[in-house]
Amino acid sequence: MAGKYLRGAFVEFMPTFLIPLPNVIIFQYNPEIITHTWTPPPTTGGARIGARNNPLAVSGVPDETFSFTLAMDATDMIADGSPVAQGIAETTGIYTRLAALEMLQYPTGAFSAGSLVRSVSSSIGGSAGAKVDRTIPESQVPTVLFVWGPGRILPVRVTNLTITEKLYDSTLLNPTHAEAQIGLQVLTPEELVSVTTGQLKDIAKVAYIYSQGLRQALALANLANAAESLIGMLPV
């Protein structure tokens, strides 16, 4: 049996009547390359400092994004997985993994029983000539945590998902090998204020503060290396 190793994951918190229910999507294989990008925040147009404008004033924190490719294979799931995972892989290939990733793009509750009933009722009322309120209710994308080891746990929004299916089984044409190109945008505390479920908001905010605090601590730890290098660069 192959040695155990830490895997990355997505954790989607689905609102329920009592507590948020986590839906964990563990990476079958960790991506070999992750692109981590920052975009500077927009300037405020020159906030005034005394009698002059401040050209360095900005309106918030920089935008932070991740992009990477996940590989999935049903053969290895059958060989290395638990009996439950083996049964799922033999029956549906990797379709369950793909479906879990796809659902991260859909608003929470978009396909709940209540929303379906309202849609059917709206259609029936419209055909009967009754006046129906067709206003689309506001919905939100799922609150997702990107977990990449204990030092990086961030609330994110899936901004793009491209799945390339490469192999299929010969019986039901279920995908058995695929790659998923994923783009993520880190949600800032200002954006997390708009999360409607209080428990989800608290979990996401704690994750952001934790990862940002660890980043600041590691940056401070680097000062020792910076001081030593600076001494070597000085001419005296």
N, C-alpha and C positions, 0 to 999 in steps of 0.2 A: 504494500500500500504506500502511495506517495506520502511524503511528509506533510504535516499540517502547516499552513501558512495563513497569515492574516489577509482577509479579502476585503475589498471595498464594497460599498453597498449604497442603495437608496432606501430611505425609510420614509414612507408616505403615511401621514397621520390622517386617518379617516374619521370625521366627526360622528359620534354616536350619541345616544340619549344620556349616557353616564360619563364615560371617559373616552378620549381619543384612542382609536384602535390602530396600532401600527401595522402597516403592510411592508414587510422587509423584502427587498429585491437584492439578493446577494450576487455579486459578480461571479460568474463561473470562472472566468480568467481575468486577472487584473490587467488593465490596459498597459501596454509597454511604454506608451508616450502620452503625456498629458500636456496640453497647451494652456498656460495660465496667463491671462491677459488683463491689464489694467488700462482704463481710459480715464484721463484726468477729468475732474468735475468741471462743469461750465463756470466761467467767471461771472461775477455779479454785475459787471459793467462799471466797476470802479467804485467801491464803497469809500466814503470820505473818511480821511484821517486828518482832523483839524481842517486846514485850509486846502488840502489837496486830496486827490483820489488815490485809492490803493489799487494798483494794477494786479496785485497778487491775491486779491480777495476772491474766494470761490464760494459756491452755494451748498457744498456738501462733501461727502466722501467720494473717492473715485469708483467708477463702475468696475466690477470684478467679474470675469467670466472664466469658465473652463470649457475645454473641448477635448474629446478623446473618442476612441473606437473600442467597443466591446465585441469580443468574439464569443459565440455560443455554439455548442456542438452536442447533439443528442447521444452520440456514441459514448462519449466520456461520461455523460450523466448515467447511462446504463451500467458502465463498467465500475464507476467509483461512487455512485450515489447510494442513498439509503433505499430500502425496499419501496418506500412510497415514491421517491424520486425516480427510481427505475421504472415503476409502473406508469408514471406520468409520461416519461420519455418514450417508452415503448408504445404508448397509446396516441400521444399527440406530438411527439418530437419535441421541439423547443417552442412550440406555439404558445405555451403558457407563459414562458419568459418574455416572448415578444409582446403578448397581450398585456402583461403587467407594465412593460415600458410604454406601450401605446396609451394606456389609461392615464399615465402621468400628464398627457396633453389635454385631457378632457376636464371641464369644470366639475367640481365636486357636486354630486347629486344630480348631474345632468341626465342620468338614466335611472333615477330612483322611481319607485312605484308611483309616488305622488306626482312627479313631473310627467310621467306617461299618462296618468289619468287626466291631468289637466290638459294635455295635448289632445287627447281623444275627445274630451268634453268640449274643447274649443272648436274642433272640427265639426262635431255634431251640431253645436249651437249655431255655427255659421251656416250650415246647410239648411237649418230650419228658419233662417231669416232673423234670428234673434240677435240683438246687439251684444257682441262679445268683446271683452277687453283683451286685445291681442298684444299687450305690452309684454316684451320679453323680460322675465325677471333677471336681476343682476346675479351673476354667479362668479365664483372664483376658481382659479386653477388650484390644484392640490398643494398643500404645504409639504414640501419635500426636504429632507435632510440628506446632503451629500456627505457620506462618511468615508474618509480616506485615512484610516489609522486614528489613534487616540488624539493626535495633535491637530486634526482638521475635520471638524464637524460643522457644516455650514448650511443654513437655510437657502434653498435655491429654487429657481423656476426653470423648467425645461423649455429652452427657447427654440430648439430645433432637434428633430429626430429623423434620421434617414436610415432605413433598414435595407440591407442588401441580402436577399435570401439566395443561397448558393446551391444547396442540395435538398432533395425531398425524398420521402419514403415512397415505395412503389405501390402501396395499398390505398392510402387516403390522401396522398400528396401533401402530407404535413411537412413543414420545413424541418430539416434535421441539421442544417449548418447555416449560420448567418452571421453578419457583422452589422452592428448598430453604431452609426456616427451620432454622437450626442453633444449638444451645446447647452451649457448651464449659465445662468446669471445669478450671482449671489444677491440675496435680498438684504437690504440695509434696514436698520431699526426704523427709519422713517417710513419705509415701505411696509414693514411688518405691522405698523399701526393699523393698516387697513384690513388685516386678517380679522374675520368676523367672530371666530370662535376663540374665547378667552384662553382656554387651556392650550390650544394650538399656538396661539400668539406667544404665550409664556415660554413654551418649549423652544420655539424657533428663536426667540430673543435671547434666551440663555445660551443656546448653541452659538449664536453669533458673538456674544460678549466673551464667551469662553475661548473661542478660536482667535479672536482679535487680541485678547489679553495674552494668550500664549505667544502670538506673533510678536507683540511688543516686548515680552520677556526675552525671547530669543534674539531680538534686535539689540537689546541692552547687553546680552551676553557676548555679542560680537564686538562690543567696544574694547574688550581686552585685546582681541586680535588687531583691531584698528589702531590702538595706541602703540602696540609693538611695531607694527608696520610703519607708522608715522615716524617713530624714532629712527628707524633705518633710513628713511627718506631725507631726513634733515641733513644739511651740509656740515653741521657742527656737532 
